[in-house]
């Protein structure tokens, strides 16, 4: 069976540089405490650039049954929802797990952004590593996610106007896009 042919082009963006990444606070105990992360990005581009940012962690919990002295080790990973941000004004969220933004608020090619997220305290883990991923995304990929979120938002308010999702595919649907990832890693515990 022949399914047809599609055509698409996109440019691979040049990645921004994370010049500083700090965990300002990571709560030790309790639940639903706020993680505070500060990220400084250097982007010397004179044109509009687009980014995707997300946080996740990997962890290990060890528990010992006091009756049997058996040890249980659990390993896991989870995404961290971004609930608040300062330093940028033109954000687009994908279900709070991922944040899209541009370099519009950067001064002299540098932007400092603060993120806050609810997390369980580090006392809940025997090992804990936090990862910050900064994707520099192409214009096409940004426009796809922007219009996809607009369509999702319109569907939740019973809008009668259709919102078309951006596509750069000729002869088909979807998006062909490029991105570059820069990662910062913090061993919390």
C-alpha positions as CSV (number, residue, x, y, z in Angstrom):
1,X,0.0,0.0,0.0
2,X,1.3,3.4,-0.9
3,X,0.5,6.1,1.7
4,X,1.7,9.1,-0.3
5,X,4.5,11.5,0.1
6,X,5.0,14.5,2.3
7,X,7.5,17.3,2.3
8,X,8.7,19.5,5.1
9,X,11.7,21.7,5.9
10,X,13.0,23.3,9.0
11,X,16.2,24.8,10.3
12,X,18.0,23.4,13.3
13,X,18.2,26.2,15.9
14,X,21.5,27.1,17.5
15,X,21.2,26.3,21.2
16,X,21.3,29.0,23.9
17,X,23.9,28.7,26.7
18,X,22.9,28.3,30.3
19,X,25.4,30.6,32.0
20,X,24.1,30.0,35.5
21,X,21.7,27.6,37.0
22,X,20.9,27.6,40.8
23,X,18.6,25.8,43.0
24,X,17.7,28.7,45.3
25,X,15.6,26.5,47.6
26,X,14.6,22.8,47.7
27,X,12.4,22.0,50.7
28,X,13.7,19.4,53.1
29,X,10.5,18.2,54.7
30,X,6.8,18.2,54.2
31,X,4.8,18.0,51.0
32,X,3.7,20.6,48.5
33,X,6.6,22.9,49.4
34,X,8.0,25.2,46.7
35,X,11.2,24.5,44.8
36,X,12.8,27.7,43.5
37,X,15.2,27.6,40.5
38,X,17.0,30.5,38.9
39,X,18.2,30.1,35.3
40,X,20.4,32.6,33.4
41,X,20.5,32.2,29.6
42,X,22.8,33.8,27.1
43,X,21.4,34.2,23.7
44,X,23.3,36.6,21.5
45,X,20.8,36.3,18.6
46,X,19.3,39.5,17.1
47,X,16.2,37.7,16.0
48,X,13.3,36.2,17.9
49,X,14.2,32.8,19.5
50,X,11.9,30.3,21.1
51,X,12.5,28.0,24.1
52,X,10.9,25.1,25.8
53,X,11.7,24.5,29.5
54,X,10.9,21.6,31.7
55,X,11.9,20.2,35.1
56,X,12.1,16.6,36.2
57,X,13.8,14.5,38.9
58,X,15.0,11.0,39.5
59,X,14.9,9.6,43.0
60,X,15.4,6.6,45.2
61,X,13.6,5.7,48.3
62,X,14.8,3.1,50.8
63,X,12.6,1.6,53.4
64,X,13.3,-1.1,56.0
65,X,10.6,-3.1,57.5
66,X,11.2,-3.0,61.3
67,X,9.5,-6.4,61.8
68,X,11.4,-8.4,59.2
69,X,14.4,-6.2,58.6
70,X,13.7,-6.5,54.8
71,X,14.9,-3.6,52.7
72,X,12.9,-2.2,49.8
73,X,14.5,0.1,47.3
74,X,12.2,2.1,44.9
75,X,13.6,4.1,41.9
76,X,11.6,6.6,40.1
77,X,11.4,9.7,37.9
78,X,8.8,12.3,37.6
79,X,8.1,15.6,35.8
80,X,7.7,18.7,38.0
81,X,4.9,21.1,37.2
82,X,5.9,24.8,36.8
83,X,3.4,26.9,38.8
84,X,5.0,30.4,38.7
85,X,7.6,32.2,36.7
86,X,9.2,35.7,36.6
87,X,11.6,37.2,34.1
88,X,9.6,36.4,31.0
89,X,6.2,37.6,30.0
90,X,5.2,35.8,26.9
91,X,4.8,32.2,28.2
92,X,2.8,29.3,26.8
93,X,2.2,26.3,29.0
94,X,1.6,22.8,27.9
95,X,-0.5,21.4,30.8
96,X,1.9,23.0,33.3
97,X,4.6,20.4,32.7
98,X,6.4,22.4,30.0
99,X,6.9,26.1,29.6
100,X,7.4,27.8,26.2
101,X,8.8,31.3,25.9
102,X,10.8,33.7,23.7
103,X,13.8,35.9,24.2
104,X,11.7,39.0,23.9
105,X,12.5,40.1,27.6
106,X,16.2,39.3,27.4
107,X,18.5,42.4,27.8
108,X,21.8,42.4,26.0
109,X,21.3,38.7,25.0
110,X,20.8,37.6,28.6
111,X,17.8,36.5,30.5
112,X,17.3,35.5,34.1
113,X,14.3,33.5,34.9
114,X,12.9,32.3,38.2
115,X,10.7,29.2,38.4
116,X,8.7,27.9,41.3
117,X,7.2,24.4,41.5
118,X,5.6,22.3,44.3
119,X,7.6,19.3,45.3
120,X,7.8,16.8,48.0
121,X,10.6,17.5,50.5
122,X,14.1,16.0,49.9
123,X,13.8,14.2,53.3
124,X,11.4,11.8,51.5
125,X,14.3,10.4,49.4
126,X,17.6,8.7,49.9
127,X,18.9,9.9,46.5
128,X,17.5,12.9,44.6
129,X,18.7,14.5,41.3
130,X,17.0,17.5,39.7
131,X,17.3,18.1,35.9
132,X,16.5,21.3,34.1
133,X,16.1,21.0,30.3
134,X,16.3,24.1,28.1
135,X,15.3,23.3,24.5
136,X,16.0,26.0,21.9
137,X,13.2,25.2,19.4
138,X,12.7,26.2,15.8
139,X,10.0,28.7,14.8
140,X,7.9,25.9,13.2
141,X,8.0,23.8,16.4
142,X,7.1,26.7,18.6
143,X,4.2,27.7,16.3
144,X,2.9,24.1,16.3
145,X,2.8,23.9,20.1
146,X,1.4,27.5,20.4
147,X,-1.5,26.7,18.1
148,X,-2.0,23.2,19.6
149,X,-2.5,24.8,23.1
150,X,-4.8,27.4,21.6
151,X,-6.9,24.6,20.1
152,X,-6.9,22.8,23.5
153,X,-8.0,26.0,25.3
154,X,-10.8,26.6,22.7
155,X,-12.1,23.1,23.2
156,X,-12.5,23.7,27.0
157,X,-14.6,26.8,26.6
158,X,-17.0,25.4,23.9
159,X,-15.8,27.8,21.3
160,X,-17.7,27.7,18.0
161,X,-14.7,29.0,16.1
162,X,-12.2,26.4,14.9
163,X,-8.6,26.8,15.8
164,X,-6.3,25.3,13.3
165,X,-3.1,23.7,14.4
166,X,0.0,24.9,12.6
167,X,1.5,22.4,10.1
168,X,4.6,22.8,7.9
169,X,3.9,19.4,6.2
170,X,3.0,19.6,2.5
171,X,0.7,16.7,1.6
172,X,0.0,15.8,5.2
173,X,-0.5,17.0,8.8
174,X,1.8,17.5,11.7
175,X,5.0,19.4,12.2
176,X,8.6,18.8,11.2
177,X,10.7,20.8,13.7
178,X,14.2,20.9,15.2
179,X,15.5,21.7,18.7
180,X,18.7,21.8,20.7
181,X,18.8,20.7,24.3
182,X,21.0,22.1,27.1
183,X,20.7,20.4,30.5
184,X,21.7,21.4,34.0
185,X,21.8,18.7,36.7
186,X,21.7,19.1,40.5
187,X,22.4,16.3,42.9
188,X,20.2,17.4,45.7
189,X,20.8,14.4,47.9
